[in-house]
């Protein structure tokens, strides 16, 4: 997994808390060599789903 440009993984309007959770997940995946790419993707999707309601309900 390439972590060279992690900020490019986020859209400008992504929730900051979501970004932090995904960055923590990346660190966890980096230190846990037994985590597969598939496991990482599942966990990342769960995090994004958890915060997806904020994009729709914020008045921005």
mmCIF file of the N, C-alpha and C atoms, coordinates in Angstrom:
data_MODEL
# 
_entry.id   MODEL 
# 
loop_
_atom_site.group_PDB 
_atom_site.id 
_atom_site.type_symbol 
_atom_site.label_atom_id 
_atom_site.label_alt_id 
_atom_site.label_comp_id 
_atom_site.label_asym_id 
_atom_site.label_entity_id 
_atom_site.label_seq_id 
_atom_site.pdbx_PDB_ins_code 
_atom_site.Cartn_x 
_atom_site.Cartn_y 
_atom_site.Cartn_z 
_atom_site.occupancy 
_atom_site.B_iso_or_equiv 
_atom_site.pdbx_formal_charge 
_atom_site.auth_seq_id 
_atom_site.auth_comp_id 
_atom_site.auth_asym_id 
_atom_site.auth_atom_id 
_atom_site.pdbx_PDB_model_num 
ATOM 1   N N  . UNK A 1 1  ? 0.850   -1.168 0.000  1.00 0.00 ? 1  UNK A N  1 
ATOM 2   C CA . UNK A 1 1  ? 0.000   0.000  0.000  1.00 0.00 ? 1  UNK A CA 1 
ATOM 3   C C  . UNK A 1 1  ? 0.898   1.234  0.000  1.00 0.00 ? 1  UNK A C  1 
ATOM 4   N N  . UNK A 1 2  ? 0.670   2.136  -0.924 1.00 0.00 ? 2  UNK A N  1 
ATOM 5   C CA . UNK A 1 2  ? 1.479   3.338  -1.052 1.00 0.00 ? 2  UNK A CA 1 
ATOM 6   C C  . UNK A 1 2  ? 0.890   4.443  -0.180 1.00 0.00 ? 2  UNK A C  1 
ATOM 7   N N  . UNK A 1 3  ? 1.702   4.979  0.707  1.00 0.00 ? 3  UNK A N  1 
ATOM 8   C CA . UNK A 1 3  ? 1.247   6.043  1.605  1.00 0.00 ? 3  UNK A CA 1 
ATOM 9   C C  . UNK A 1 3  ? 1.940   7.365  1.289  1.00 0.00 ? 3  UNK A C  1 
ATOM 10  N N  . UNK A 1 4  ? 2.517   7.497  0.111  1.00 0.00 ? 4  UNK A N  1 
ATOM 11  C CA . UNK A 1 4  ? 3.345   8.653  -0.186 1.00 0.00 ? 4  UNK A CA 1 
ATOM 12  C C  . UNK A 1 4  ? 2.568   9.961  -0.238 1.00 0.00 ? 4  UNK A C  1 
ATOM 13  N N  . UNK A 1 5  ? 1.337   9.934  -0.729 1.00 0.00 ? 5  UNK A N  1 
ATOM 14  C CA . UNK A 1 5  ? 0.561   11.170 -0.836 1.00 0.00 ? 5  UNK A CA 1 
ATOM 15  C C  . UNK A 1 5  ? -0.836  10.945 -0.281 1.00 0.00 ? 5  UNK A C  1 
ATOM 16  N N  . UNK A 1 6  ? -0.921  10.764 1.015  1.00 0.00 ? 6  UNK A N  1 
ATOM 17  C CA . UNK A 1 6  ? -2.183  10.398 1.641  1.00 0.00 ? 6  UNK A CA 1 
ATOM 18  C C  . UNK A 1 6  ? -3.266  11.452 1.481  1.00 0.00 ? 6  UNK A C  1 
ATOM 19  N N  . UNK A 1 7  ? -2.921  12.723 1.428  1.00 0.00 ? 7  UNK A N  1 
ATOM 20  C CA . UNK A 1 7  ? -3.936  13.767 1.312  1.00 0.00 ? 7  UNK A CA 1 
ATOM 21  C C  . UNK A 1 7  ? -4.692  13.678 -0.003 1.00 0.00 ? 7  UNK A C  1 
ATOM 22  N N  . UNK A 1 8  ? -4.089  13.107 -1.034 1.00 0.00 ? 8  UNK A N  1 
ATOM 23  C CA . UNK A 1 8  ? -4.778  13.006 -2.321 1.00 0.00 ? 8  UNK A CA 1 
ATOM 24  C C  . UNK A 1 8  ? -5.946  12.033 -2.262 1.00 0.00 ? 8  UNK A C  1 
ATOM 25  N N  . UNK A 1 9  ? -6.057  11.262 -1.185 1.00 0.00 ? 9  UNK A N  1 
ATOM 26  C CA . UNK A 1 9  ? -7.158  10.315 -1.024 1.00 0.00 ? 9  UNK A CA 1 
ATOM 27  C C  . UNK A 1 9  ? -8.457  10.994 -0.613 1.00 0.00 ? 9  UNK A C  1 
ATOM 28  N N  . UNK A 1 10 ? -8.415  12.278 -0.309 1.00 0.00 ? 10 UNK A N  1 
ATOM 29  C CA . UNK A 1 10 ? -9.576  12.972 0.229  1.00 0.00 ? 10 UNK A CA 1 
ATOM 30  C C  . UNK A 1 10 ? -10.044 14.086 -0.697 1.00 0.00 ? 10 UNK A C  1 
ATOM 31  N N  . UNK A 1 11 ? -11.358 14.252 -0.755 1.00 0.00 ? 11 UNK A N  1 
ATOM 32  C CA . UNK A 1 11 ? -11.945 15.383 -1.470 1.00 0.00 ? 11 UNK A CA 1 
ATOM 33  C C  . UNK A 1 11 ? -11.907 16.596 -0.543 1.00 0.00 ? 11 UNK A C  1 
ATOM 34  N N  . UNK A 1 12 ? -11.888 17.801 -1.102 1.00 0.00 ? 12 UNK A N  1 
ATOM 35  C CA . UNK A 1 12 ? -11.828 19.003 -0.246 1.00 0.00 ? 12 UNK A CA 1 
ATOM 36  C C  . UNK A 1 12 ? -12.969 19.100 0.760  1.00 0.00 ? 12 UNK A C  1 
ATOM 37  N N  . UNK A 1 13 ? -14.124 18.531 0.441  1.00 0.00 ? 13 UNK A N  1 
ATOM 38  C CA . UNK A 1 13 ? -15.266 18.645 1.353  1.00 0.00 ? 13 UNK A CA 1 
ATOM 39  C C  . UNK A 1 13 ? -15.421 17.445 2.280  1.00 0.00 ? 13 UNK A C  1 
ATOM 40  N N  . UNK A 1 14 ? -14.454 16.541 2.293  1.00 0.00 ? 14 UNK A N  1 
ATOM 41  C CA . UNK A 1 14 ? -14.513 15.401 3.212  1.00 0.00 ? 14 UNK A CA 1 
ATOM 42  C C  . UNK A 1 14 ? -14.436 15.882 4.654  1.00 0.00 ? 14 UNK A C  1 
ATOM 43  N N  . UNK A 1 15 ? -15.188 15.245 5.511  1.00 0.00 ? 15 UNK A N  1 
ATOM 44  C CA . UNK A 1 15 ? -15.224 15.557 6.928  1.00 0.00 ? 15 UNK A CA 1 
ATOM 45  C C  . UNK A 1 15 ? -13.844 15.332 7.549  1.00 0.00 ? 15 UNK A C  1 
ATOM 46  N N  . UNK A 1 16 ? -13.395 16.270 8.354  1.00 0.00 ? 16 UNK A N  1 
ATOM 47  C CA . UNK A 1 16 ? -12.074 16.170 8.971  1.00 0.00 ? 16 UNK A CA 1 
ATOM 48  C C  . UNK A 1 16 ? -11.963 14.958 9.890  1.00 0.00 ? 16 UNK A C  1 
ATOM 49  N N  . UNK A 1 17 ? -13.014 14.661 10.641 1.00 0.00 ? 17 UNK A N  1 
ATOM 50  C CA . UNK A 1 17 ? -12.982 13.485 11.514 1.00 0.00 ? 17 UNK A CA 1 
ATOM 51  C C  . UNK A 1 17 ? -12.857 12.201 10.697 1.00 0.00 ? 17 UNK A C  1 
ATOM 52  N N  . UNK A 1 18 ? -13.528 12.172 9.551  1.00 0.00 ? 18 UNK A N  1 
ATOM 53  C CA . UNK A 1 18 ? -13.420 11.006 8.678  1.00 0.00 ? 18 UNK A CA 1 
ATOM 54  C C  . UNK A 1 18 ? -11.982 10.873 8.172  1.00 0.00 ? 18 UNK A C  1 
ATOM 55  N N  . UNK A 1 19 ? -11.388 11.978 7.770  1.00 0.00 ? 19 UNK A N  1 
ATOM 56  C CA . UNK A 1 19 ? -9.999  11.951 7.306  1.00 0.00 ? 19 UNK A CA 1 
ATOM 57  C C  . UNK A 1 19 ? -9.083  11.409 8.398  1.00 0.00 ? 19 UNK A C  1 
ATOM 58  N N  . UNK A 1 20 ? -9.302  11.861 9.627  1.00 0.00 ? 20 UNK A N  1 
ATOM 59  C CA . UNK A 1 20 ? -8.470  11.399 10.734 1.00 0.00 ? 20 UNK A CA 1 
ATOM 60  C C  . UNK A 1 20 ? -8.642  9.906  10.970 1.00 0.00 ? 20 UNK A C  1 
ATOM 61  N N  . UNK A 1 21 ? -9.874  9.420  10.913 1.00 0.00 ? 21 UNK A N  1 
ATOM 62  C CA . UNK A 1 21 ? -10.105 7.983  11.113 1.00 0.00 ? 21 UNK A CA 1 
ATOM 63  C C  . UNK A 1 21 ? -9.434  7.160  10.020 1.00 0.00 ? 21 UNK A C  1 
ATOM 64  N N  . UNK A 1 22 ? -9.507  7.642  8.783  1.00 0.00 ? 22 UNK A N  1 
ATOM 65  C CA . UNK A 1 22 ? -8.884  6.909  7.677  1.00 0.00 ? 22 UNK A CA 1 
ATOM 66  C C  . UNK A 1 22 ? -7.366  6.937  7.812  1.00 0.00 ? 22 UNK A C  1 
ATOM 67  N N  . UNK A 1 23 ? -6.821  8.054  8.242  1.00 0.00 ? 23 UNK A N  1 
ATOM 68  C CA . UNK A 1 23 ? -5.366  8.125  8.445  1.00 0.00 ? 23 UNK A CA 1 
ATOM 69  C C  . UNK A 1 23 ? -4.942  7.166  9.560  1.00 0.00 ? 23 UNK A C  1 
ATOM 70  N N  . UNK A 1 24 ? -5.732  7.072  10.621 1.00 0.00 ? 24 UNK A N  1 
ATOM 71  C CA . UNK A 1 24 ? -5.429  6.111  11.688 1.00 0.00 ? 24 UNK A CA 1 
ATOM 72  C C  . UNK A 1 24 ? -5.515  4.681  11.169 1.00 0.00 ? 24 UNK A C  1 
ATOM 73  N N  . UNK A 1 25 ? -6.489  4.422  10.320 1.00 0.00 ? 25 UNK A N  1 
ATOM 74  C CA . UNK A 1 25 ? -6.607  3.098  9.712  1.00 0.00 ? 25 UNK A CA 1 
ATOM 75  C C  . UNK A 1 25 ? -5.379  2.795  8.858  1.00 0.00 ? 25 UNK A C  1 
ATOM 76  N N  . UNK A 1 26 ? -4.901  3.792  8.115  1.00 0.00 ? 26 UNK A N  1 
ATOM 77  C CA . UNK A 1 26 ? -3.699  3.596  7.285  1.00 0.00 ? 26 UNK A CA 1 
ATOM 78  C C  . UNK A 1 26 ? -2.495  3.265  8.154  1.00 0.00 ? 26 UNK A C  1 
ATOM 79  N N  . UNK A 1 27 ? -2.370  3.972  9.274  1.00 0.00 ? 27 UNK A N  1 
ATOM 80  C CA . UNK A 1 27 ? -1.246  3.687  10.174 1.00 0.00 ? 27 UNK A CA 1 
ATOM 81  C C  . UNK A 1 27 ? -1.372  2.284  10.746 1.00 0.00 ? 27 UNK A C  1 
ATOM 82  N N  . UNK A 1 28 ? -2.584  1.910  11.118 1.00 0.00 ? 28 UNK A N  1 
ATOM 83  C CA . UNK A 1 28 ? -2.826  0.570  11.651 1.00 0.00 ? 28 UNK A CA 1 
ATOM 84  C C  . UNK A 1 28 ? -2.482  -0.487 10.601 1.00 0.00 ? 28 UNK A C  1 
ATOM 85  N N  . UNK A 1 29 ? -2.894  -0.257 9.360  1.00 0.00 ? 29 UNK A N  1 
ATOM 86  C CA . UNK A 1 29 ? -2.606  -1.202 8.277  1.00 0.00 ? 29 UNK A CA 1 
ATOM 87  C C  . UNK A 1 29 ? -1.108  -1.278 8.016  1.00 0.00 ? 29 UNK A C  1 
ATOM 88  N N  . UNK A 1 30 ? -0.429  -0.145 8.102  1.00 0.00 ? 30 UNK A N  1 
ATOM 89  C CA . UNK A 1 30 ? 1.013   -0.105 7.870  1.00 0.00 ? 30 UNK A CA 1 
ATOM 90  C C  . UNK A 1 30 ? 1.756   -0.921 8.921  1.00 0.00 ? 30 UNK A C  1 
ATOM 91  N N  . UNK A 1 31 ? 1.317   -0.811 10.168 1.00 0.00 ? 31 UNK A N  1 
ATOM 92  C CA . UNK A 1 31 ? 1.984   -1.522 11.264 1.00 0.00 ? 31 UNK A CA 1 
ATOM 93  C C  . UNK A 1 31 ? 1.508   -2.962 11.419 1.00 0.00 ? 31 UNK A C  1 
ATOM 94  N N  . UNK A 1 32 ? 0.373   -3.281 10.823 1.00 0.00 ? 32 UNK A N  1 
ATOM 95  C CA . UNK A 1 32 ? -0.173  -4.636 10.907 1.00 0.00 ? 32 UNK A CA 1 
ATOM 96  C C  . UNK A 1 32 ? -0.023  -5.287 9.534  1.00 0.00 ? 32 UNK A C  1 
ATOM 97  N N  . UNK A 1 33 ? 1.106   -5.911 9.316  1.00 0.00 ? 33 UNK A N  1 
ATOM 98  C CA . UNK A 1 33 ? 1.398   -6.455 7.990  1.00 0.00 ? 33 UNK A CA 1 
ATOM 99  C C  . UNK A 1 33 ? 0.464   -7.592 7.597  1.00 0.00 ? 33 UNK A C  1 
ATOM 100 N N  . UNK A 1 34 ? -0.298  -8.117 8.554  1.00 0.00 ? 34 UNK A N  1 
ATOM 101 C CA . UNK A 1 34 ? -1.216  -9.203 8.219  1.00 0.00 ? 34 UNK A CA 1 
ATOM 102 C C  . UNK A 1 34 ? -2.552  -8.690 7.670  1.00 0.00 ? 34 UNK A C  1 
ATOM 103 N N  . UNK A 1 35 ? -2.787  -7.373 7.732  1.00 0.00 ? 35 UNK A N  1 
ATOM 104 C CA . UNK A 1 35 ? -4.026  -6.816 7.190  1.00 0.00 ? 35 UNK A CA 1 
ATOM 105 C C  . UNK A 1 35 ? -3.932  -6.813 5.667  1.00 0.00 ? 35 UNK A C  1 
ATOM 106 N N  . UNK A 1 36 ? -4.905  -7.431 5.031  1.00 0.00 ? 36 UNK A N  1 
ATOM 107 C CA . UNK A 1 36 ? -4.905  -7.486 3.571  1.00 0.00 ? 36 UNK A CA 1 
ATOM 108 C C  . UNK A 1 36 ? -5.480  -6.199 2.993  1.00 0.00 ? 36 UNK A C  1 
ATOM 109 N N  . UNK A 1 37 ? -5.231  -5.992 1.716  1.00 0.00 ? 37 UNK A N  1 
ATOM 110 C CA . UNK A 1 37 ? -5.783  -4.834 1.015  1.00 0.00 ? 37 UNK A CA 1 
ATOM 111 C C  . UNK A 1 37 ? -7.315  -4.878 1.056  1.00 0.00 ? 37 UNK A C  1 
ATOM 112 N N  . UNK A 1 38 ? -7.870  -6.065 0.933  1.00 0.00 ? 38 UNK A N  1 
ATOM 113 C CA . UNK A 1 38 ? -9.326  -6.225 0.966  1.00 0.00 ? 38 UNK A CA 1 
ATOM 114 C C  . UNK A 1 38 ? -9.890  -5.833 2.335  1.00 0.00 ? 38 UNK A C  1 
ATOM 115 N N  . UNK A 1 39 ? -9.237  -6.262 3.406  1.00 0.00 ? 39 UNK A N  1 
ATOM 116 C CA . UNK A 1 39 ? -9.682  -5.893 4.758  1.00 0.00 ? 39 UNK A CA 1 
ATOM 117 C C  . UNK A 1 39 ? -9.621  -4.382 4.938  1.00 0.00 ? 39 UNK A C  1 
ATOM 118 N N  . UNK A 1 40 ? -8.529  -3.778 4.452  1.00 0.00 ? 40 UNK A N  1 
ATOM 119 C CA . UNK A 1 40 ? -8.372  -2.331 4.551  1.00 0.00 ? 40 UNK A CA 1 
ATOM 120 C C  . UNK A 1 40 ? -9.513  -1.623 3.818  1.00 0.00 ? 40 UNK A C  1 
ATOM 121 N N  . UNK A 1 41 ? -9.802  -2.062 2.596  1.00 0.00 ? 41 UNK A N  1 
ATOM 122 C CA . UNK A 1 41 ? -10.850 -1.424 1.801  1.00 0.00 ? 41 UNK A CA 1 
ATOM 123 C C  . UNK A 1 41 ? -12.217 -1.544 2.469  1.00 0.00 ? 41 UNK A C  1 
ATOM 124 N N  . UNK A 1 42 ? -12.497 -2.686 3.073  1.00 0.00 ? 42 UNK A N  1 
ATOM 125 C CA . UNK A 1 42 ? -13.770 -2.872 3.778  1.00 0.00 ? 42 UNK A CA 1 
ATOM 126 C C  . UNK A 1 42 ? -13.871 -1.894 4.945  1.00 0.00 ? 42 UNK A C  1 
ATOM 127 N N  . UNK A 1 43 ? -12.809 -1.784 5.728  1.00 0.00 ? 43 UNK A N  1 
ATOM 128 C CA . UNK A 1 43 ? -12.818 -0.875 6.875  1.00 0.00 ? 43 UNK A CA 1 
ATOM 129 C C  . UNK A 1 43 ? -12.922 0.579  6.428  1.00 0.00 ? 43 UNK A C  1 
ATOM 130 N N  . UNK A 1 44 ? -12.229 0.930  5.343  1.00 0.00 ? 44 UNK A N  1 
ATOM 131 C CA . UNK A 1 44 ? -12.306 2.302  4.839  1.00 0.00 ? 44 UNK A CA 1 
ATOM 132 C C  . UNK A 1 44 ? -13.725 2.620  4.369  1.00 0.00 ? 44 UNK A C  1 
ATOM 133 N N  . UNK A 1 45 ? -14.371 1.692  3.680  1.00 0.00 ? 45 UNK A N  1 
ATOM 134 C CA . UNK A 1 45 ? -15.749 1.909  3.230  1.00 0.00 ? 45 UNK A CA 1 
ATOM 135 C C  . UNK A 1 45 ? -16.684 2.105  4.416  1.00 0.00 ? 45 UNK A C  1 
ATOM 136 N N  . UNK A 1 46 ? -16.465 1.343  5.491  1.00 0.00 ? 46 UNK A N  1 
ATOM 137 C CA . UNK A 1 46 ? -17.295 1.493  6.690  1.00 0.00 ? 46 UNK A CA 1 
ATOM 138 C C  . UNK A 1 46 ? -17.134 2.887  7.291  1.00 0.00 ? 46 UNK A C  1 
ATOM 139 N N  . UNK A 1 47 ? -15.905 3.372  7.325  1.00 0.00 ? 47 UNK A N  1 
ATOM 140 C CA . UNK A 1 47 ? -15.651 4.714  7.858  1.00 0.00 ? 47 UNK A CA 1 
ATOM 141 C C  . UNK A 1 47 ? -16.330 5.757  6.981  1.00 0.00 ? 47 UNK A C  1 
ATOM 142 N N  . UNK A 1 48 ? -16.150 5.656  5.670  1.00 0.00 ? 48 UNK A N  1 
ATOM 143 C CA . UNK A 1 48 ? -16.765 6.629  4.755  1.00 0.00 ? 48 UNK A CA 1 
ATOM 144 C C  . UNK A 1 48 ? -18.290 6.593  4.855  1.00 0.00 ? 48 UNK A C  1 
ATOM 145 N N  . UNK A 1 49 ? -18.860 5.406  5.015  1.00 0.00 ? 49 UNK A N  1 
ATOM 146 C CA . UNK A 1 49 ? -20.315 5.277  5.150  1.00 0.00 ? 49 UNK A CA 1 
ATOM 147 C C  . UNK A 1 49 ? -20.789 5.958  6.430  1.00 0.00 ? 49 UNK A C  1 
ATOM 148 N N  . UNK A 1 50 ? -20.015 5.791  7.503  1.00 0.00 ? 50 UNK A N  1 
ATOM 149 C CA . UNK A 1 50 ? -20.367 6.385  8.792  1.00 0.00 ? 50 UNK A CA 1 
ATOM 150 C C  . UNK A 1 50 ? -20.475 7.905  8.694  1.00 0.00 ? 50 UNK A C  1 
ATOM 151 N N  . UNK A 1 51 ? -19.644 8.522  7.856  1.00 0.00 ? 51 UNK A N  1 
ATOM 152 C CA . UNK A 1 51 ? -19.629 9.976  7.740  1.00 0.00 ? 51 UNK A CA 1 
ATOM 153 C C  . UNK A 1 51 ? -20.396 10.496 6.530  1.00 0.00 ? 51 UNK A C  1 
ATOM 154 N N  . UNK A 1 52 ? -20.921 9.616  5.694  1.00 0.00 ? 52 UNK A N  1 
ATOM 155 C CA . UNK A 1 52 ? -21.584 10.060 4.464  1.00 0.00 ? 52 UNK A CA 1 
ATOM 156 C C  . UNK A 1 52 ? -22.819 10.911 4.743  1.00 0.00 ? 52 UNK A C  1 
ATOM 157 N N  . UNK A 1 53 ? -23.518 10.653 5.838  1.00 0.00 ? 53 UNK A N  1 
ATOM 158 C CA . UNK A 1 53 ? -24.715 11.439 6.160  1.00 0.00 ? 53 UNK A CA 1 
ATOM 159 C C  . UNK A 1 53 ? -24.384 12.900 6.414  1.00 0.00 ? 53 UNK A C  1 
ATOM 160 N N  . UNK A 1 54 ? -23.192 13.182 6.881  1.00 0.00 ? 54 UNK A N  1 
ATOM 161 C CA . UNK A 1 54 ? -22.807 14.571 7.173  1.00 0.00 ? 54 UNK A CA 1 
ATOM 162 C C  . UNK A 1 54 ? -22.722 15.400 5.900  1.00 0.00 ? 54 UNK A C  1 
ATOM 163 N N  . UNK A 1 55 ? -22.274 14.793 4.813  1.00 0.00 ? 55 UNK A N  1 
ATOM 164 C CA . UNK A 1 55 ? -22.176 15.532 3.558  1.00 0.00 ? 55 UNK A CA 1 
ATOM 165 C C  . UNK A 1 55 ? -23.553 15.928 3.044  1.00 0.00 ? 55 UNK A C  1 
ATOM 166 N N  . UNK A 1 56 ? -24.541 15.101 3.306  1.00 0.00 ? 56 UNK A N  1 
ATOM 167 C CA . UNK A 1 56 ? -25.896 15.380 2.828  1.00 0.00 ? 56 UNK A CA 1 
ATOM 168 C C  . UNK A 1 56 ? -26.651 16.327 3.747  1.00 0.00 ? 56 UNK A C  1 
ATOM 169 N N  . UNK A 1 57 ? -26.344 16.339 5.040  1.00 0.00 ? 57 UNK A N  1 
ATOM 170 C CA . UNK A 1 57 ? -27.135 17.133 5.981  1.00 0.00 ? 57 UNK A CA 1 
ATOM 171 C C  . UNK A 1 57 ? -26.500 18.469 6.339  1.00 0.00 ? 57 UNK A C  1 
ATOM 172 N N  . UNK A 1 58 ? -25.217 18.651 6.089  1.00 0.00 ? 58 UNK A N  1 
ATOM 173 C CA . UNK A 1 58 ? -24.600 19.949 6.346  1.00 0.00 ? 58 UNK A CA 1 
ATOM 174 C C  . UNK A 1 58 ? -25.177 20.967 5.368  1.00 0.00 ? 58 UNK A C  1 
ATOM 175 N N  . UNK A 1 59 ? -25.325 22.183 5.810  1.00 0.00 ? 59 UNK A N  1 
ATOM 176 C CA . UNK A 1 59 ? -25.916 23.211 4.968  1.00 0.00 ? 59 UNK A CA 1 
ATOM 177 C C  . UNK A 1 59 ? -24.946 23.879 4.020  1.00 0.00 ? 59 UNK A C  1 
ATOM 178 N N  . UNK A 1 60 ? -23.850 23.260 3.717  1.00 0.00 ? 60 UNK A N  1 
ATOM 179 C CA . UNK A 1 60 ? -22.837 23.900 2.861  1.00 0.00 ? 60 UNK A CA 1 
ATOM 180 C C  . UNK A 1 60 ? -23.180 23.803 1.424  1.00 0.00 ? 60 UNK A C  1 
# 
